[in-house]
Amino acid sequence: MVKIDPGVVVKLVVFSAVLVTLPVGVLQASIHGFFDVAISALFGTVTDNLRQLFGAVLAVLTVNAVVIAYVVSAYNERPTSAKLVTESKKDE
């Protein structure tokens, strides 16, 4: 039976929660006017359509940033499975 490191499960759950909540929060923040200064600087005016467009683009970028952060975090993780395999071979 394969032993799963609890830290891996916690990391997966945390990144999954962030992957769901952060983009929705960014989209809602944009719709409610938190990024109006940036929108007016980029487009010269602020409309509801621009708020939604800007929020959607930021939400997509946020999803990509979270996925990249998870991949980098998983890549930099110490491999415990190789250690478990060598330990199980020693026991035999």
C-alpha positions, 0 to 999 in steps of 0.5 A, spaced: 500 500 500 502 506 498 503 511 503 501 518 502 504 524 505 499 528 509 502 535 507 501 533 499 493 532 501 493 539 505 497 542 499 492 540 494 486 542 498 489 549 499 490 550 492 484 547 490 480 552 495 484 558 492 483 556 485 475 556 486 475 562 491 480 567 488 478 568 481 471 569 483 473 574 488 477 578 483 471 578 478 466 580 484 471 586 486 472 588 479 464 588 478 463 592 484 468 597 482 475 596 486 479 596 479 476 602 477 482 606 477 486 601 473 480 601 468 480 608 467 487 608 466 487 603 461 481 605 457 479 612 459 472 611 461 469 606 466 462 602 464 459 596 466 461 592 460 469 594 461 468 592 469 466 585 467 471 584 461 477 587 466 474 582 471 474 576 467 481 577 464 483 578 471 480 572 473 483 568 468 490 570 469 489 569 477 487 561 475 493 561 471 497 564 476 494 559 482 496 553 477 503 555 476 504 556 483 501 549 484 506 546 479 512 550 481 510 548 489 509 540 487 516 540 482 520 543 488 517 538 493 522 533 496 520 526 493 518 522 498 515 516 494 522 514 492 524 514 499 518 509 501 520 505 496 527 504 498 525 503 505 520 498 503 525 494 499 530 494 505 525 491 510 524 485 505 
